[in-house]
Amino acid sequence: MEALSLQTNMIDSPPMHVAIIMDGNGRWAKARGMSRISGHREGAKAVRRAIESALKEKIHYLTLFGFSSENWNRPSSEIKDLMALLREYLSTEIEELNSYGVKLRFIGELKRLDSETKKLIQLSEELTNNNQKLNLIIALSYGGRAEIVESARALGKQIESGSLRAETIDEKLFENSLYTQGIPDPDLLIRTSGERRISNFLLWQCAYTEFVFFETLWPDFSNVEFSEAIKEYHGRERRYGSTTN
């Protein structure tokens, strides 16, 4: 593991919210001479492990970057396979997730998804709505810049209608118009595959998030790496721009 670590004072409490950029499915498959969808299928197994780890570590919110707005530029055959895999996952895993007390929520430009996928998303959210052990947020057709623009546009329409005055807009009002309304900002963001950027993911929300980067490709991401990320987080000092003295 390679991680950016500038602080040494320990954080006592576990992270409330962990976000993960699940990167490396394609490279994992290519290295093995397999199809990209095979890599995505192995990545789905890593999703299960991440959820199990979050439950074990008593994380309250887990956000997974499943499909970005930029991913629509991929070949149509891969997009079709990814959507089919998502529907398969929801159909086969939802009952078990529900039994674990996992509450599902999907964020992003969901209107761009096909009707069958949108229906399964709605059913999954409805089925798990009352669960409280873990809030699992899946970012689909998601882009941080698009989210901010949509929020600004919605507030602008309220100003035009006279229901909102521009001078009353503050950070709290703005963040309540984002997809993540009601969800605390991530304390910890994990990215796999050796890349060290956030790729248009939760741009507003990650202002003070701690980052941990792994060389591990997502299909190989295990409970061990998840625990290492939590341990790394506990070695940080979160000052939010202030000093400790």
MOKA-V381409 format. One record per helix or strand of 3 or more residues. SS is the DSSP state (helix for helix, strand for strand). FROM is the first residue (numbers start at 1). LEN is the number of residues. Records with the same first field share a line. If there is no record, write none. Layout:
SS: FROM-LEN + FROM-LEN
This chain:
strand: 17-5 + 61-8 + 102-6 + 134-9 + 188-4 + 210-4
helix: 25-7 + 36-21 + 69-5 + 76-24 + 110-3 + 115-13 + 144-18 + 166-3 + 171-5 + 218-3 + 223-12
